[in-house]
Amino acid sequence: MAVPPGPVNLHDLAPEARETWLEIGFGGGEHLAGQAARNPGVLILGAEPFVNGLGSALRHIAEADLTNVRLHAGDARELMAALPNASLSRVFILFPDPWPKTRHQKRRLLQPDFVRDIARLLSPRGTLRVATDWADYADQCLRVITATPGLTWTAECANDWRNPPPDHISTRYELKRLGDCAPIFLEFTRL
């Protein structure tokens, strides 16, 4: 169930998987386990540094008897560095820590170097989904991600970011509505 240390050979982790998805900061694992249950032919990788989140995800995985999930107990950057180029079809970053104080915003996950690494990992036509309920974080995400070569925002109208995508699975954090706006869903494609 764990991702082994060192360079990751995705075929060794799940030889039968037709593609690989990554959820960064999966929190309690509701979305991760839900996507794995709906997509049994996909290898779902998850990275989460907090023990309570890992424990919750393991419970969801066990309850649904999922075999297509591998977890990394630590910073997603460690896992991302071990993955080969163009190896992911989808990346999910749902409701990352907003670091709302201006002096702390440099700690936000979605910074230029981090997004460039995601672009490196996405296969052609692969997608990055980001969701937040903090308006200024959504603005920052749009600035940083659209400035990243190879990534294009897919929205065609306001409902594309106001409404959750059809395959979205809500999380406990999302339902708490702790941010300063309604959830914003941003989807990007790798050219």
ABEGO torsion letter per residue (X at the ends): XBBBBEBBBAAAABAABABBBBBBGAEAGAAAAAAAAABAABBBBBBBABAAAAAAAAAAAAAAGBAABBBBBEBAAAAAAABBBGABABBBBBGBBAGABAAAAAABABBAAAAAAAAAABBBGBBBBBBBABAAAAAAAAAAAAABBGBBBABABAAAAABBBAABBBBAAAAAGABABBBBBBBBBBX
